[in-house]
Amino acid sequence: MEKHPDGYVAYPLGIQGQGVVVGEGDTYEEALNDVRSAILFHVETFGESVLKSESSILEAFVTEASI
């Protein structure tokens, strides 16, 4: 989830398949609901195999670094 001056953008990690899955909204909750809907649509379109990841990533962390 990213917060921008004009709202929020959410995108899941580890989704396989075609296209980009993104959600957006004026609030955190709106963006979360939108990305959930986008994930559901992606699964319905391309099948549940898009949820199967061959990645060895166990967790993802978001951090900020300045240079």
Backbone as a chain_set.jsonl record, in Angstrom:
{"seq": "MEKHPDGYVAYPLGIQGQGVVVGEGDTYEEALNDVRSAILFHVETFGESVLKSESSILEAFVTEASI", "coords": {"N": [[0.857, -1.172, 0.0], [0.581, 2.152, -0.847], [0.753, 5.545, 0.123], [-0.297, 8.479, -1.306], [-0.341, 11.985, -2.242], [-2.854, 12.361, -3.396], [-4.369, 10.143, -2.697], [-4.575, 6.552, -2.134], [-2.67, 3.709, -3.203], [-2.686, 0.31, -3.936], [-1.066, -2.819, -4.227], [-0.705, -6.277, -4.768], [1.82, -8.652, -3.784], [3.472, -11.366, -5.396], [1.511, -12.431, -7.109], [0.834, -14.34, -9.892], [0.798, -14.49, -13.529], [-0.947, -12.872, -16.265], [-1.025, -9.325, -16.892], [-1.495, -6.511, -14.65], [-2.142, -6.215, -11.238], [-3.839, -3.942, -9.415], [-5.023, -1.68, -6.95], [-6.919, 1.204, -6.009], [-7.768, 4.167, -4.122], [-9.46, 6.783, -2.281], [-9.145, 6.513, 0.403], [-7.386, 4.388, 2.766], [-8.882, 2.06, 3.272], [-10.635, 2.015, 1.063], [-8.826, 1.619, -1.058], [-7.794, -0.869, -0.298], [-10.104, -2.499, -0.467], [-10.562, -2.208, -3.2], [-8.259, -3.395, -4.348], [-8.603, -5.982, -3.441], [-10.884, -6.686, -4.902], [-9.769, -6.523, -7.463], [-7.888, -8.596, -7.335], [-9.59, -10.817, -7.055], [-10.976, -10.679, -9.519], [-8.784, -11.13, -11.219], [-8.066, -13.752, -10.504], [-10.438, -15.085, -11.197], [-10.358, -14.666, -13.937], [-7.896, -15.731, -14.869], [-7.503, -18.076, -13.449], [-6.917, -20.131, -10.486], [-4.268, -20.769, -10.382], [-2.693, -18.525, -10.57], [-2.203, -17.731, -8.038], [-0.329, -19.379, -7.035], [2.881, -19.378, -6.193], [6.235, -19.708, -7.151], [8.225, -18.634, -5.799], [10.729, -18.238, -3.288], [10.324, -16.497, -1.288], [9.463, -15.689, 1.957], [8.445, -13.669, 3.552], [7.592, -10.231, 3.069], [8.943, -7.026, 3.379], [8.501, -3.584, 3.935], [10.431, -0.769, 3.732], [12.122, 2.311, 4.378], [14.7, 4.136, 2.907], [17.242, 6.547, 2.914], [19.41, 8.514, 0.895]], "CA": [[0.0, 0.0, 0.0], [1.314, 3.421, -0.9], [-0.047, 6.743, 0.342], [0.104, 9.579, -2.168], [-1.111, 13.182, -1.904], [-4.227, 12.293, -3.899], [-5.037, 8.903, -2.317], [-3.794, 5.346, -1.845], [-2.508, 2.707, -4.256], [-2.344, -0.99, -3.342], [-0.791, -3.893, -5.183], [-0.247, -7.474, -4.07], [3.055, -9.306, -4.203], [3.398, -12.804, -5.594], [0.457, -12.871, -8.022], [1.377, -14.748, -11.19], [-0.129, -14.394, -14.65], [-0.944, -11.72, -17.151], [-1.583, -8.076, -16.406], [-1.074, -5.926, -13.382], [-3.229, -6.141, -10.26], [-3.658, -2.711, -8.646], [-6.222, -1.066, -6.408], [-6.707, 2.582, -5.587], [-8.892, 4.778, -3.441], [-9.194, 8.005, -1.522], [-8.763, 6.096, 1.746], [-6.715, 3.092, 2.869], [-9.898, 1.019, 3.168], [-11.108, 1.976, -0.327], [-7.78, 0.997, -1.87], [-7.736, -2.274, 0.081], [-11.26, -3.15, -1.08], [-10.379, -2.2, -4.653], [-7.26, -4.395, -4.716], [-9.244, -7.287, -3.226], [-11.73, -6.906, -6.073], [-8.887, -6.759, -8.607], [-7.324, -9.936, -7.176], [-10.67, -11.752, -7.358], [-11.157, -10.645, -10.967], [-7.598, -11.755, -11.824], [-8.187, -15.196, -10.277], [-11.552, -15.559, -12.026], [-9.969, -14.574, -15.344], [-6.733, -16.562, -15.22], [-7.5, -19.303, -12.665], [-6.261, -20.1, -9.181], [-2.817, -20.982, -10.513], [-1.995, -17.247, -10.417], [-1.879, -17.567, -6.627], [0.76, -20.3, -6.714], [4.158, -18.737, -6.461], [7.417, -20.548, -6.998], [9.205, -17.818, -5.1], [11.106, -18.7, -1.959], [10.12, -15.385, -0.357], [8.567, -16.034, 3.057], [7.83, -12.429, 4.01], [8.026, -9.019, 2.385], [9.005, -5.897, 4.291], [8.623, -2.279, 3.3], [11.249, 0.114, 4.545], [12.525, 3.536, 3.71], [16.132, 4.428, 3.019], [17.601, 7.804, 2.271], [20.822, 8.602, 0.491]], "C": [[0.895, 1.224, 0.0], [0.342, 4.571, -0.668], [0.547, 7.861, -0.5], [-0.727, 10.809, -1.797], [-2.577, 13.109, -2.33], [-4.934, 10.971, -3.584], [-4.059, 7.767, -2.079], [-3.763, 4.431, -3.063], [-2.044, 1.423, -3.576], [-2.066, -1.987, -4.45], [-0.221, -5.08, -4.432], [1.082, -7.966, -4.618], [2.765, -10.777, -4.445], [2.273, -13.304, -6.468], [1.093, -13.164, -9.373], [0.346, -14.49, -12.288], [0.001, -13.094, -15.406], [-1.482, -10.478, -16.45], [-1.035, -7.639, -15.067], [-2.296, -5.829, -12.478], [-2.949, -4.946, -9.361], [-5.016, -2.261, -8.135], [-5.907, 0.354, -6.002], [-7.953, 3.117, -4.91], [-8.473, 6.03, -2.7], [-8.743, 7.687, -0.105], [-8.041, 4.75, 1.669], [-7.712, 1.963, 2.628], [-10.427, 0.89, 1.748], [-10.092, 1.295, -1.23], [-7.675, -0.492, -1.572], [-8.899, -3.043, -0.541], [-11.11, -3.238, -2.594], [-9.362, -3.249, -5.087], [-7.8, -5.804, -4.47], [-10.114, -7.651, -4.429], [-10.885, -7.225, -7.307], [-8.255, -8.15, -8.54], [-8.375, -10.98, -7.542], [-10.909, -11.821, -8.865], [-10.008, -11.357, -11.677], [-7.673, -13.277, -11.679], [-9.305, -15.776, -11.137], [-11.177, -15.595, -13.505], [-8.905, -15.591, -15.718], [-6.644, -17.87, -14.425], [-6.688, -19.176, -11.389], [-4.752, -20.312, -9.25], [-2.041, -19.68, -10.371], [-1.587, -16.99, -8.966], [-0.72, -18.452, -6.188], [2.07, -19.675, -7.143], [5.289, -19.725, -6.242], [8.534, -19.8, -6.269], [9.512, -18.414, -3.733], [10.958, -17.587, -0.918], [9.092, -15.796, 0.694], [7.802, -14.826, 3.574], [8.37, -11.286, 3.168], [7.947, -7.872, 3.387], [9.13, -4.607, 3.472], [9.398, -1.395, 4.249], [11.656, 1.323, 3.737], [14.011, 3.757, 3.947], [16.416, 5.738, 2.313], [19.083, 7.782, 1.941], [21.21, 10.044, 0.345]], "O": [[1.855, 1.307, 0.767], [-0.767, 4.568, -1.202], [1.74, 8.152, -0.417], [-1.731, 10.675, -1.096], [-3.441, 13.722, -1.702], [-5.994, 10.701, -4.147], [-2.87, 7.989, -1.852], [-4.709, 4.388, -3.85], [-1.132, 1.438, -2.75], [-2.742, -2.0, -5.479], [0.638, -4.921, -3.565], [1.419, -7.722, -5.776], [1.914, -11.367, -3.78], [2.088, -14.517, -6.568], [1.806, -12.327, -9.926], [-0.837, -14.297, -12.006], [0.94, -12.323, -15.207], [-2.294, -10.574, -15.53], [-0.219, -8.321, -14.447], [-3.365, -5.406, -12.918], [-1.956, -4.924, -8.634], [-6.033, -2.438, -8.805], [-4.762, 0.677, -5.687], [-9.051, 2.594, -5.096], [-7.286, 6.3, -2.518], [-8.045, 8.483, 0.524], [-8.08, 4.066, 0.646], [-7.433, 1.027, 1.878], [-10.648, -0.224, 1.271], [-10.46, 0.48, -2.076], [-7.487, -1.295, -2.486], [-8.698, -4.128, -1.087], [-11.493, -4.239, -3.199], [-9.575, -3.928, -6.091], [-7.481, -6.723, -5.223], [-10.081, -8.783, -4.911], [-11.243, -8.095, -8.102], [-8.102, -8.811, -9.567], [-8.075, -11.929, -8.266], [-11.031, -12.912, -9.422], [-10.234, -12.105, -12.629], [-7.377, -14.007, -12.626], [-9.14, -16.837, -11.739], [-11.636, -16.469, -14.24], [-8.998, -16.24, -16.76], [-5.778, -18.696, -14.713], [-5.889, -18.254, -11.224], [-4.043, -20.059, -8.276], [-0.845, -19.713, -10.081], [-0.737, -16.142, -8.693], [-0.192, -18.288, -5.088], [2.318, -19.473, -8.332], [5.295, -20.482, -5.271], [9.653, -20.298, -6.15], [8.647, -19.022, -3.102], [11.421, -17.733, 0.214], [7.98, -16.202, 0.356], [6.648, -14.944, 3.985], [9.471, -11.366, 2.623], [6.987, -7.771, 4.151], [9.797, -4.577, 2.438], [9.063, -1.285, 5.429], [11.531, 1.323, 2.512], [14.508, 3.582, 5.06], [15.884, 6.0, 1.234], [19.888, 7.129, 2.606], [22.356, 10.345, 0.011]]}, "num_chains": 1, "name": "protein.A"}
